[in-house]
Amino acid sequence: MQRNIARAYDYLRREHDRVRKQYVKILAQNNRSLERRLFRAKLDSPQHLDEMLLHEDRLSRPQRRRALDLNRDGRRLERIMDALLSL
């Protein structure tokens, strides 16, 4: 049972990283150095969150909608991962 939970958690972690990478790519708008910096930043940092919001404001409406959908998917995956850890 524990091995199955660990495997599910690993899969969800990879999926979360993939979703986050897409989100950061949209925010960076073809700026590779910005993309790298945003992806490597700590998720809990208030400065990082402020910077993400600043870049989100610069997006067009369709890009912002796509970014918010990815953000929602990432938060959903985080909730599932937290539930797996509590088992």
N, C-alpha and C positions, 0 to 999 in steps of 0.2 A: 504493500500500500504506500509506504513512504517513498519508494522509488518512483511510483506513478505520480505522486504529488510533486516530487522534485522535477520530473520530466515535464509535467504540465507547467510548472513555474518557469523553467528554463525556456520553454516555447513562448510563454506569455512575455517574458523579458525580452526575447529577440523581437517579438512582434511590437512591443512597446518602443524598442530602439529604432525599428524600421519606421514606425509612425512618427516618432520624434525627428528622425532624420528628414523625412518629407516635410514636416512642419518648418523646420529650420531652413530647408532649401527654399521654401516659399518666402520666408521672411528675408532671407539674404538677397534675393533677386539677382542671382548670377554673380554675387561677390563672394569668391571662394574664401578669402581670408575672414570675412565676417561670418560666413557659414561655419568655418572651422572653429572660430572663437565662440560662437553661440552654442555649438554642439558640445564643446568641451567644458563649458561653464557648469558650475554646480546648480542643480535644480532648485535648491532651497534658498539661494542667495537673493536677498531683496533687490540688489543692484541688477542682477541678471533678469529678474522678473520685470523690473522697470524698463530695461532695455528692450525686452521682448515686446512689451506693450507699445513702446515708442515705434518699433519697426512694424508692428501690426497696424498702427494708425496710418502708415504710409502706403498700405496695400490698396489696390483697387477693390471694388465691391465683390466681384467673383473670387478674387484671391483671398480676401478676408473671410468669405463664406467657407471656402475650402480649408483655410487655416483653422477656423473655429471648429469645423467638423473633425479635423484631425486632432485638435486639442481635446474635444469631447471623447473621441475614441481612446486617446491616451489616458485620460482620467478614468474611463470605464475599465481599461486594462489594469490600471493601478489598483482599483477597488477589488477586482477579481484576485490580483496577486496578494493583496493584503488578506483577503479571505482565505486563500490557500495557506498563507503563513500562520494563520490562527488555528488551523486544524491540528 
